[in-house]
């Protein structure tokens, strides 16, 4: 059962990376605004978040303990960042956009999948 959770958590990390890096390309394709593309890919936070997610997914598939710890820390940090943004911009008359809710859902899913102790103990390398 821990193997399945690890694979699902790794898939969630890859999905997060696709959302972070691919979301900019989708936004550019829909709007045609080159400034959006240039601004998003010029931000180091965009690249760091995407690359850390891919690194965590690879490490989890290889059962590295550092990948579990890095994934838990990164997911909790991103959930805090997105959650605080959603909380600050929350309004019943204008609900938050789909993107922040998707990111929060992916981070929460990752934490739920990877948090049980048997998943952590299976990452023993």
C-alpha positions in Angstrom: 0.0 0.0 0.0 2.9 2.4 0.7 4.2 1.9 -2.8 0.9 3.0 -4.3 0.8 6.1 -2.1 4.3 7.0 -3.0 3.5 6.7 -6.7 0.4 8.8 -6.3 2.3 11.5 -4.3 5.0 11.5 -7.0 2.3 11.9 -9.7 0.8 14.8 -7.7 4.3 16.5 -7.5 4.6 16.1 -11.3 1.1 17.5 -11.8 2.0 20.5 -9.7 5.2 21.1 -11.8 3.1 21.0 -14.9 0.6 23.4 -13.5 3.3 25.9 -12.4 5.4 25.7 -15.6 2.7 24.9 -18.1 0.2 27.3 -16.6 2.3 30.2 -17.9 2.3 28.8 -21.4 -1.5 28.3 -21.3 -2.0 31.8 -20.1 0.2 33.1 -22.9 -1.7 31.0 -25.5 -5.0 32.3 -24.3 -4.1 36.0 -24.0 -1.2 36.3 -26.5 0.5 38.7 -24.0 4.3 38.2 -24.4 4.9 40.2 -21.2 3.1 37.5 -19.2 5.3 34.8 -20.6 8.5 36.9 -20.1 7.6 38.0 -16.6 6.6 34.5 -15.3 9.6 32.7 -16.7 12.0 35.5 -15.5 10.9 34.8 -11.9 13.2 32.4 -10.1 10.4 31.3 -7.9 8.6 29.8 -10.9 11.6 27.7 -11.9 12.5 26.7 -8.3 8.9 25.5 -7.6 8.7 23.5 -10.8 12.2 22.0 -10.4 11.8 21.1 -6.7 8.5 19.4 -7.6 10.2 17.3 -10.2 13.1 16.5 -7.9 10.7 15.4 -5.1 8.8 13.2 -7.5 12.0 11.5 -8.7 13.3 11.1 -5.2 10.1 9.6 -4.0 10.1 7.1 -6.8 13.7 6.1 -5.8 12.5 6.0 -2.1 15.0 8.7 -0.8 14.3 10.0 2.7 15.4 13.5 1.8 12.8 13.6 -1.0 10.0 12.9 1.6 11.2 15.6 3.9 11.7 18.1 1.0 8.3 17.3 -0.4 6.6 17.7 3.0 8.3 21.1 3.6 7.8 22.4 0.1 4.1 21.3 0.0 3.4 22.8 3.4 5.1 26.1 2.4 3.3 26.3 -0.9 0.0 25.5 0.8 0.6 28.3 3.3 1.5 30.7 0.5 -1.6 29.9 -1.6 -3.8 29.5 1.4 -2.9 33.0 2.7 -3.5 34.5 -0.8 -6.9 32.8 -1.0 -7.8 33.9 2.5 -6.8 37.5 1.8 -8.7 37.6 -1.5 -11.8 35.6 -0.4 -15.2 37.1 -1.1 -18.5 35.4 -1.4 -19.4 37.7 -4.2 -16.2 36.9 -6.1 -14.7 33.4 -5.4 -11.0 32.8 -6.0 -9.9 31.8 -9.4 -9.4 28.1 -10.4 -5.6 28.2 -10.5 -5.0 28.9 -6.8 -7.7 26.4 -5.8 -6.0 23.8 -8.1 -2.6 24.4 -6.5 -4.0 24.3 -3.0 -5.8 21.0 -3.9 -2.6 19.5 -5.3 -0.6 20.4 -2.2 -3.2 19.2 0.2 -3.5 15.9 -1.8 0.3 15.5 -1.7 0.4 16.0 2.1 -2.4 13.5 2.6 -0.8 10.9 0.4 2.7 11.3 1.8 2.1 12.0 5.5 1.3 8.6 6.9 4.2 7.0 8.8 4.3 3.9 6.7 5.0 6.0 3.6 7.8 7.8 5.4 9.4 4.6 6.6 9.2 3.2 3.1 11.5 6.0 2.0 14.6 4.5 3.6 17.5 5.3 1.3 
